[in-house]
Amino acid sequence: MDTTDFAYPTPTGRRALDRRQLLLAAAAGLLPVWAAATPRATGAATAVEVWKGPSCGCCGDWIRHLEAHGFQVKAHDTGNTDVRQRLGLPVKYGSCHTALIGGYAVEGHVPAADIRRLLKERPAAVGLAVPGMPIGSPGMDGPDYGPRRDPYDVLLVLRDGSARVWQSYR
């Protein structure tokens, strides 16, 4: 067996880089770019930074939702108002926490599947938002809330401050 070629299909159907390709990517300074673009192929978790209040329980529940879906979360208990503004997310889409994931702002209780779709499709946008705190959304779905499920929309927030529905939950 030729040990200089380790190309093989991954569970996602992509082909992993062989050792020669990895060395060339590293030498060119592109390995971090490649690794960020293919987190599932490398087994690496997608990095997320979350800004929230220090005592917000639903924010912690949302963080656990992300971690259960393969995200690596770093939380800041400093509130989210300043970072929301810095990331260009209008306050009308606000919620109790703001995250930065793959260059996108994610506001509120956005499901992990919608974040994965955002990172895959890479639309020209500020990010995603679930305004308010709808019961039944990730982090707002624990036993304290009972069987209640409110309908809600995940919004794609565009750079001009407008938004369109990315995904509806009814």
N, CA, C and O of each residue as an XYZ file, in Angstrom:
680
protein
N       0.831     -1.181      0.000
C       0.000      0.000      0.000
C       0.876      1.244      0.000
O       1.849      1.332      0.748
N       0.519      2.205     -0.848
C       1.257      3.452     -0.913
C       0.811      4.345      0.237
O      -0.317      4.837      0.224
N       1.666      4.566      1.228
C       1.287      5.341      2.410
C       1.342      6.842      2.172
O       1.022      7.608      3.080
N       1.739      7.292      0.976
C       1.738      8.730      0.708
C       0.381      9.215      0.241
O       0.189     10.420      0.080
N      -0.580      8.307      0.014
C      -1.895      8.706     -0.466
C      -2.965      8.155      0.465
O      -3.247      6.957      0.466
N      -3.556      9.038      1.255
C      -4.587      8.629      2.192
C      -5.954      9.181      1.797
O      -6.820      9.328      2.659
N      -6.171      9.489      0.518
C      -7.475      9.994      0.099
C      -8.512      8.894      0.279
O      -8.306      7.755     -0.139
N      -9.600      9.241      0.890
C     -10.661      8.273      1.126
C     -11.976      9.017      1.237
O     -11.989     10.191      1.605
N     -13.087      8.357      0.925
C     -14.373      9.044      1.071
C     -14.722      9.203      2.549
O     -14.439      8.324      3.362
N     -15.330     10.318      2.879
C     -15.767     10.572      4.252
C     -17.248     10.259      4.356
O     -17.894     10.039      3.331
N     -17.810     10.232      5.563
C     -19.245      9.979      5.709
C     -20.122     10.999      4.984
O     -21.271     10.701      4.657
N     -19.592     12.205      4.728
C     -20.377     13.228      4.048
C     -20.288     13.087      2.537
O     -20.915     13.857      1.809
N     -19.515     12.112      2.051
C     -19.374     11.922      0.619
C     -18.211     12.689      0.024
O     -17.860     12.467     -1.135
N     -17.602     13.588      0.787
C     -16.434     14.316      0.302
C     -15.219     13.422      0.381
O     -15.210     12.440      1.124
N     -14.205     13.752     -0.373
C     -12.952     13.020     -0.275
C     -12.027     13.801      0.646
O     -11.860     15.011      0.498
N     -11.440     13.107      1.580
C     -10.492     13.747      2.488
C      -9.200     14.028      1.734
O      -8.875     13.338      0.768
N      -8.476     15.032      2.173
C      -7.193     15.335      1.566
C      -6.173     14.253      1.906
O      -6.155     13.736      3.023
N      -5.330     13.918      0.944
C      -4.261     12.979      1.263
C      -3.118     13.751      1.935
O      -3.158     14.977      2.033
N      -2.113     13.021      2.390
C      -1.025     13.649      3.147
C      -0.303     14.708      2.320
O       0.052     15.762      2.848
N      -0.081     14.447      1.046
C       0.606     15.400      0.170
C      -0.219     16.692      0.057
O       0.333     17.790      0.140
N      -1.533     16.558     -0.131
C      -2.390     17.728     -0.233
C      -2.403     18.520      1.074
O      -2.398     19.751      1.063
N      -2.421     17.804      2.200
C      -2.388     18.484      3.496
C      -1.102     19.280      3.675
O      -1.133     20.415      4.149
N       0.020     18.693      3.301
C       1.301     19.393      3.432
C       1.343     20.623      2.536
O       1.828     21.676      2.948
N       0.835     20.496      1.306
C       0.804     21.647      0.398
C      -0.122     22.733      0.935
O       0.215     23.916      0.874
N      -1.279     22.348      1.456
C      -2.214     23.322      2.018
C      -1.592     24.026      3.218
O      -1.730     25.240      3.370
N      -0.909     23.264      4.069
C      -0.255     23.846      5.240
C       0.846     24.814      4.813
O       0.966     25.907      5.365
N       1.646     24.410      3.831
C       2.739     25.260      3.354
C       2.206     26.557      2.747
O       2.837     27.608      2.858
N       1.058     26.477      2.115
C       0.472     27.662      1.491
C      -0.329     28.499      2.495
O      -0.865     29.549      2.139
N      -0.411     28.040      3.735
C      -1.170     28.763      4.743
C      -2.672     28.584      4.607
O      -3.442     29.363      5.170
N      -3.099     27.572      3.868
C      -4.526     27.371      3.611
C      -5.162     26.316      4.493
O      -6.374     26.115      4.417
N      -4.398     25.640      5.321
C      -4.971     24.578      6.146
C      -6.091     25.084      7.054
O      -7.116     24.411      7.162
N      -5.944     26.249      7.719
C      -7.069     26.725      8.529
C      -8.320     26.997      7.689
O      -9.434     26.741      8.147
N      -8.150     27.509      6.473
C      -9.291     27.763      5.595
C      -9.959     26.452      5.225
O     -11.184     26.342      5.281
N      -9.170     25.461      4.848
C      -9.724     24.156      4.489
C     -10.430     23.523      5.674
O     -11.528     22.986      5.524
N      -9.821     23.576      6.844
C     -10.416     22.959      8.033
C     -11.731     23.634      8.406
O     -12.681     22.960      8.802
N     -11.793     24.954      8.284
C     -13.032     25.662      8.614
C     -14.137     25.337      7.617
O     -15.315     25.311      7.973
N     -13.755     25.092      6.373
C     -14.756     24.814      5.343
C     -15.256     23.382      5.395
O     -16.310     23.086      4.831
N     -14.536     22.484      6.053
C     -14.913     21.077      6.060
C     -14.899     20.496      7.471
O     -14.185     19.526      7.723
N     -15.668     21.064      8.394
C     -15.593     20.582      9.770
C     -16.021     19.138      9.928
O     -15.447     18.427     10.753
N     -17.001     18.675      9.177
C     -17.443     17.295      9.315
C     -16.419     16.330      8.726
O     -16.232     15.231      9.248
N     -15.756     16.732      7.645
C     -14.763     15.858      7.025
C     -13.568     15.647      7.949
O     -12.957     14.578      7.941
N     -13.236     16.657      8.743
C     -12.083     16.552      9.626
C     -12.462     16.061     11.018
O     -11.589     15.743     11.825
N     -13.752     15.998     11.298
C     -14.204     15.602     12.621
C     -14.173     16.757     13.609
O     -14.502     16.576     14.781
N     -13.778     17.952     13.150
C     -13.703     19.116     14.028
C     -15.089     19.715     14.215
O     -15.908     19.710     13.296
N     -15.338     20.224     15.394
C     -16.604     20.895     15.673
C     -16.553     22.310     15.125
O     -15.480     22.910     15.052
N     -17.688     22.843     14.743
C     -17.788     24.217     14.274
C     -17.765     25.144     15.478
O     -18.547     24.978     16.414
N     -16.873     26.112     15.450
C     -16.708     27.032     16.570
C     -17.815     28.082     16.591
O     -18.203     28.615     15.551
N     -18.310     28.366     17.782
C     -19.370     29.343     18.001
C     -18.994     30.191     19.211
O     -18.551     29.669     20.235
N     -19.174     31.499     19.084
C     -19.054     32.380     20.245
C     -20.443     32.910     20.552
O     -21.151     33.367     19.654
N     -20.834     32.852     21.819
C     -22.160     33.288     22.240
C     -22.014     34.354     23.316
O     -21.236     34.206     24.258
N     -22.783     35.440     23.159
C     -22.851     36.491     24.169
C     -24.244     36.448     24.773
O     -25.246     36.465     24.059
N     -24.292     36.392     26.113
C     -25.559     36.237     26.821
C     -25.429     36.853     28.206
O     -24.337     37.220     28.641
N     -26.552     36.959     28.881
C     -26.538     37.396     30.271
C     -26.035     36.276     31.163
O     -26.195     35.106     30.817
N     -25.431     36.599     32.304
C     -24.833     35.570     33.159
C     -25.842     34.624     33.810
O     -25.469     33.519     34.204
N     -27.096     35.022     33.932
C     -28.049     34.162     34.634
C     -29.167     33.633     33.732
O     -30.183     33.153     34.234
N     -28.997     33.710     32.432
C     -30.061     33.298     31.517
C     -30.052     31.781     31.322
O     -29.139     31.233     30.705
N     -31.068     31.115     31.847
C     -31.158     29.660     31.747
C     -31.447     29.172     30.339
O     -30.889     28.161     29.911
N     -32.314     29.873     29.608
C     -32.649     29.404     28.262
C     -31.452     29.544     27.318
O     -31.321     28.772     26.368
N     -30.586     30.514     27.570
C     -29.366     30.647     26.764
C     -28.476     29.422     26.970
O     -27.922     28.885     26.011
N     -28.342     28.988     28.201
C     -27.570     27.786     28.500
C     -28.173     26.560     27.844
O     -27.449     25.689     27.361
N     -29.503     26.489     27.824
C     -30.169     25.366     27.159
C     -29.913     25.394     25.657
O     -29.710     24.344     25.048
N     -29.919     26.587     25.045
C     -29.627     26.702     23.607
C     -28.181     26.299     23.324
O     -27.905     25.639     22.322
N     -27.269     26.688     24.195
C     -25.859     26.297     24.031
C     -25.745     24.777     24.071
O     -25.028     24.194     23.258
N     -26.440     24.127     25.001
C     -26.409     22.654     25.058
C     -27.000     22.041     23.796
O     -26.525     21.001     23.338
N     -28.027     22.667     23.225
C     -28.599     22.213     21.952
C     -27.530     22.248     20.852
O     -27.384     21.290     20.092
N     -26.789     23.353     20.772
C     -25.734     23.465     19.760
C     -24.651     22.412     19.979
O     -24.216     21.760     19.030
N     -24.218     22.246     21.221
C     -23.171     21.266     21.522
C     -23.623     19.853     21.169
O     -22.824     19.051     20.684
N     -24.884     19.543     21.405
C     -25.414     18.220     21.061
C     -25.435     17.996     19.548
O     -25.507     16.860     19.080
N     -25.372     19.095     18.792
C     -25.379     18.999     17.336
C     -24.008     19.304     16.730
O     -23.915     19.695     15.567
N     -22.956     19.128     17.511
C     -21.597     19.193     16.972
C     -20.938     20.548     16.935
O     -19.914     20.705     16.270
N     -21.478     21.526     17.618
C     -20.845     22.841     17.684
C     -20.000     22.936     18.941
O     -20.348     22.367     19.976
N     -18.889     23.656     18.849
C     -18.022     23.907     20.010
C     -18.256     25.351     20.436
O     -17.917     26.280     19.703
N     -18.835     25.542     21.622
C     -19.304     26.855     22.042
C     -18.393     27.476     23.085
O     -17.971     26.828     24.043
N     -18.101     28.755     22.869
C     -17.422     29.582     23.869
C     -18.413     30.667     24.249
O     -18.803     31.474     23.406
N     -18.825     30.693     25.514
C     -19.843     31.636     25.973
C     -19.215     32.807     26.717
O     -18.245     32.647     27.458
N     -19.787     33.984     26.503
C     -19.392     35.209     27.195
C     -20.608     35.703     27.975
O     -21.648     35.986     27.381
N     -20.490     35.806     29.272
C     -21.594     36.241     30.129
C     -21.591     37.752     30.320
O     -21.661     38.240     31.448
N     -21.512     38.479     29.234
C     -21.397     39.939     29.275
C     -22.610     40.651     28.692
O     -22.586     41.872     28.537
N     -23.665     39.921     28.368
C     -24.803     40.510     27.675
C     -24.545     40.528     26.179
O     -23.432     40.258     25.727
N     -25.590     40.850     25.409
C     -25.440     40.752     23.955
C     -25.777     42.033     23.201
O     -25.691     42.050     21.973
N     -26.148     43.082     23.874
C     -26.559     44.307     23.186
C     -25.439     44.893     22.346
O     -25.649     45.215     21.176
N     -24.257     45.038     22.921
C     -23.131     45.641     22.192
C     -22.699     44.798     21.009
O     -22.444     45.331     19.929
N     -22.614     43.474     21.198
C     -22.153     42.628     20.103
C     -23.207     42.557     18.996
O     -22.854     42.487     17.818
N     -24.473     42.573     19.350
C     -25.533     42.582     18.332
C     -25.354     43.799     17.425
O     -25.417     43.691     16.201
N     -25.131     44.948     18.042
C     -24.924     46.177     17.275
C     -23.654     46.086     16.431
O     -23.658     46.465     15.260
N     -22.576     45.587     17.021
C     -21.296     45.463     16.297
C     -21.418     44.552     15.085
O     -20.785     44.796     14.058
N     -22.235     43.497     15.198
C     -22.405     42.553     14.090
C     -23.408     43.032     13.045
O     -23.580     42.388     12.010
N     -24.069     44.157     13.309
C     -24.973     44.724     12.316
C     -26.369     44.140     12.314
O     -27.075     44.210     11.309
N     -26.770     43.562     13.439
C     -28.110     42.989     13.544
C     -29.061     44.025     14.132
O     -28.870     44.451     15.271
N     -30.077     44.439     13.387
C     -31.026     45.420     13.921
C     -31.705     44.916     15.191
O     -32.001     43.727     15.315
N     -31.949     45.822     16.127
C     -32.523     45.480     17.418
C     -33.915     44.861     17.278
O     -34.339     44.118     18.163
N     -34.631     45.145     16.198
C     -35.981     44.596     16.029
C     -35.967     43.070     15.872
O     -37.012     42.431     15.994
N     -34.798     42.483     15.605
C     -34.667     41.026     15.516
C     -34.078     40.439     16.792
O     -33.677     39.275     16.810
N     -34.021     41.224     17.847
C     -33.320     40.857     19.073
C     -33.947     39.732     19.869
O     -35.141     39.444     19.783
N     -33.077     39.116     20.647
C     -33.447     38.067     21.585
C     -32.472     38.131     22.752
O     -31.788     39.137     22.941
N     -32.411     37.065     23.527
C     -31.617     37.084     24.760
C     -30.149     36.722     24.567
O     -29.354     36.897     25.490
N     -29.770     36.227     23.400
C     -28.355     35.923     23.166
C     -28.033     36.126     21.688
O     -28.906     36.042     20.824
N     -26.760     36.395     21.422
C     -26.250     36.608     20.068
C     -25.018     35.743     19.905
O     -24.189     35.642     20.810
N     -24.904     35.117     18.737
C     -23.755     34.261     18.469
C     -23.071     34.690     17.178
O     -23.671     35.332     16.316
N     -21.812     34.323     17.071
C     -21.033     34.512     15.851
C     -20.567     33.132     15.414
O     -19.850     32.444     16.139
N     -20.989     32.737     14.207
C     -20.705     31.392     13.691
C     -20.320     31.509     12.224
O     -21.133     31.923     11.397
N     -19.105     31.152     11.903
C     -18.685     31.153     10.503
C     -18.831     32.490      9.813
O     -19.087     32.546      8.610
N     -18.671     33.573     10.564
C     -18.793     34.905      9.993
C     -20.211     35.447      9.982
O     -20.432     36.570      9.530
N     -21.169     34.685     10.461
C     -22.570     35.104     10.510
C     -23.009     35.383     11.943
O     -22.551     34.733     12.882
N     -23.897     36.351     12.096
C     -24.560     36.594     13.371
C     -25.750     35.644     13.466
O     -26.466     35.435     12.487
N     -25.953     35.080     14.633
C     -27.118     34.243     14.899
C     -27.746     34.768     16.178
O     -27.131     34.762     17.244
N     -28.984     35.223     16.046
C     -29.680     35.878     17.151
C     -30.833     35.018     17.636
O     -31.722     34.656     16.865
N     -30.807     34.695     18.921
C     -31.927     33.986     19.519
C     -31.888     32.482     19.333
O     -30.839     31.900     19.057
N     -33.032     31.872     19.488
C     -33.166     30.418     19.592
C     -33.274     29.734     18.226
O     -34.270     29.077     17.924
N     -32.246     29.897     17.419
C     -32.197     29.322     16.070
C     -31.815     27.849     16.177
O     -30.839     27.515     16.849
N     -32.574     26.956     15.518
C     -32.217     25.529     15.533
C     -30.877     25.259     14.834
O     -30.516     25.929     13.867
N     -30.162     24.272     15.346
C     -28.859     23.897     14.794
C     -28.948     23.541     13.315
O     -28.037     23.869     12.555
N     -30.014     22.883     12.888
C     -30.162     22.498     11.478
C     -30.189     23.719     10.561
O     -29.649     23.681      9.455
N     -30.814     24.796     11.019
C     -30.859     26.013     10.208
C     -29.490     26.688     10.140
O     -29.140     27.284      9.122
N     -28.724     26.596     11.215
C     -27.361     27.134     11.209
C     -26.496     26.328     10.255
O     -25.726     26.904      9.486
N     -26.609     25.005     10.290
C     -25.849     24.160      9.358
C     -26.186     24.519      7.916
O     -25.298     24.616      7.070
N     -27.471     24.714      7.641
C     -27.888     25.094      6.277
C     -27.274     26.437      5.889
O     -26.798     26.598      4.765
N     -27.281     27.402      6.811
C     -26.681     28.715      6.559
C     -25.210     28.571      6.188
O     -24.743     29.181      5.227
N     -24.483     27.760      6.956
C     -23.052     27.578      6.713
C     -22.790     26.835      5.412
O     -21.748     27.031      4.786
N     -23.709     25.999      5.005
C     -23.565     25.265      3.743
C     -23.877     26.152      2.539
O     -23.139     26.145      1.554
N     -24.969     26.915      2.616
C     -25.421     27.724      1.480
C     -24.695     29.061      1.368
O     -24.571     29.606      0.272
N     -24.212     29.594      2.495
C     -23.438     30.845      2.540
C     -24.100     32.008      1.799
O     -23.474     32.592      0.915
N     -25.347     32.365      2.131
C     -25.983     33.501      1.456
C     -25.344     34.827      1.860
O     -24.704     34.930      2.907
N     -25.528     35.837      1.016
C     -25.056     37.187      1.333
C     -26.024     37.767      2.357
O     -27.091     38.264      1.995
N     -25.658     37.703      3.622
C     -26.560     38.122      4.692
C     -25.770     38.400      5.957
O     -24.609     38.009      6.083
N     -26.423     39.089      6.899
C     -25.841     39.292      8.227
C     -25.899     37.985      9.001
O     -24.941     37.613      9.679
N     -27.044     37.279      8.896
C     -27.178     36.014      9.603
C     -28.625     35.617      9.798
O     -29.498     36.008      9.023
N     -28.875     34.837     10.836
C     -30.206     34.322     11.143
C     -30.699     34.889     12.464
O     -29.907     35.237     13.341
N     -32.023     34.978     12.595
C     -32.601     35.457     13.851
C     -33.942     34.786     14.107
O     -34.734     34.552     13.194
N     -34.166     34.487     15.378
C     -35.486     34.125     15.884
C     -35.804     35.198     16.922
O     -35.409     35.082     18.082
N     -36.524     36.246     16.499
C     -36.825     37.334     17.436
C     -37.653     36.848     18.621
O     -38.453     35.919     18.505
N     -37.443     37.490     19.748
C     -38.182     37.112     20.948
C     -37.699     35.778     21.481
O     -36.547     35.393     21.281
N     -38.579     35.091     22.148
C     -38.216     33.825     22.774
C     -39.394     32.853     22.639
O     -40.055     32.546     23.631
N     -39.662     32.366     21.420
C     -40.845     31.515     21.231
C     -40.729     30.180     21.971
O     -39.706     29.498     21.900
N     -41.789     29.830     22.674
C     -41.846     28.546     23.381
C     -41.821     27.426     22.340
O     -42.555     27.456     21.352
N     -40.964     26.446     22.583
C     -40.825     25.312     21.672
C     -39.587     25.393     20.803
O     -39.180     24.393     20.213
N     -38.976     26.577     20.713
C     -37.725     26.695     19.969
C     -36.595     26.120     20.825
O     -36.748     26.018     22.042
N     -35.456     25.738     20.216
C     -34.357     25.169     21.009
C     -33.932     26.095     22.151
O     -33.652     27.276     21.944
N     -33.894     25.538     23.338
C     -33.576     26.319     24.530
C     -34.823     26.809     25.246
O     -34.776     27.164     26.424
N     -35.923     26.824     24.535
C     -37.218     27.216     25.111
C     -38.182     26.034     25.049
O     -39.396     26.206     24.937
N     -37.619     24.840     25.123
C     -38.421     23.633     24.926
C     -38.278     22.611     26.054
O     -38.639     21.447     25.882
N     -37.769     23.028     27.177
C     -37.556     22.107     28.293
C     -38.835     21.807     29.053
O     -39.900     22.327     28.720
N     -38.731     20.968     30.075
C     -39.903     20.562     30.848
C     -40.626     21.719     31.527
O     -41.823     21.621     31.796
N     -39.927     22.805     31.807
C     -40.566     23.962     32.439
C     -41.669     24.566     31.567
O     -42.573     25.235     32.068
N     -41.583     24.322     30.257
C     -42.532     24.922     29.321
C     -43.697     23.997     28.989
O     -44.632     24.410     28.303
N     -43.658     22.766     29.458
C     -44.741     21.819     29.194
C     -44.843     21.484     27.721
O     -43.855     21.599     26.995
N     -46.007     21.073     27.265
C     -46.167     20.648     25.877
C     -46.397     21.806     24.895
O     -46.508     21.586     23.689
N     -46.467     23.025     25.410
C     -46.760     24.180     24.541
C     -45.681     24.370     23.481
O     -44.488     24.261     23.765
N     -46.116     24.655     22.258
C     -45.206     24.955     21.155
C     -45.789     26.117     20.370
O     -46.848     25.980     19.757
N     -45.116     27.253     20.381
C     -45.566     28.411     19.611
C     -45.021     28.328     18.192
O     -43.882     27.903     17.999
N     -45.805     28.721     17.198
C     -45.249     28.801     15.846
C     -44.225     29.939     15.795
O     -44.385     30.957     16.468
N     -43.178     29.757     14.996
C     -42.186     30.825     14.844
C     -41.464     30.672     13.518
O     -41.480     29.614     12.890
N     -40.831     31.761     13.114
C     -40.034     31.773     11.886
C     -38.586     32.056     12.220
O     -38.282     32.865     13.097
N     -37.698     31.384     11.511
C     -36.282     31.732     11.517
C     -36.111     32.689     10.341
O     -36.469     32.367      9.208
N     -35.563     33.863     10.623
C     -35.408     34.891      9.592
C     -33.968     34.960      9.096
O     -33.025     34.856      9.880
N     -33.810     35.134      7.795
C     -32.511     35.449      7.219
C     -32.436     36.967      7.184
O     -33.189     37.611      6.454
N     -31.527     37.544      7.971
C     -31.384     38.992      8.057
C     -30.385     39.428      6.990
O     -29.228     39.009      6.978
N     -30.875     40.285      6.097
C     -30.052     40.742      4.980
C     -29.234     41.965      5.371
O     -29.503     42.608      6.386
N     -28.257     42.271      4.576
C     -27.326     43.353      4.908
C     -27.978     44.725      4.923
O     -27.458     45.640      5.561
N     -29.106     44.894      4.233
C     -29.805     46.182      4.246
C     -30.743     46.319      5.444
O     -31.458     47.315      5.554
N     -30.750     45.323      6.352
C     -31.579     45.367      7.541
C     -32.940     44.712      7.371
O     -33.670     44.540      8.348
N     -33.287     44.347      6.154
C     -34.546     43.639      5.933
C     -34.336     42.153      6.224
O     -33.216     41.712      6.483
N     -35.419     41.396      6.179
C     -35.321     39.965      6.457
C     -36.360     39.223      5.639
O     -37.368     39.785      5.211
N     -36.086     37.956      5.437
C     -37.056     37.069      4.797
C     -37.080     35.767      5.588
O     -36.133     35.452      6.308
N     -38.154     35.024      5.452
C     -38.281     33.770      6.192
C     -37.309     32.747      5.616
O     -37.305     32.484      4.414
N     -36.495     32.182      6.481
C     -35.528     31.140      6.129
C     -36.169     29.764      6.361
O     -36.018     28.848      5.551
N     -36.887     29.642      7.483
C     -37.565     28.386      7.824
C     -38.712     28.691      8.777
O     -38.561     29.489      9.703
N     -39.851     28.060      8.550
C     -41.014     28.222      9.432
C     -41.215     26.973     10.261
O     -41.020     25.856      9.782
N     -41.603     27.166     11.500
C     -41.937     26.055     12.393
C     -43.363     26.289     12.885
O     -43.657     27.277     13.557
N     -44.226     25.359     12.534
C     -45.654     25.485     12.881
C     -46.094     24.318     13.716
O     -47.259     24.243     14.106
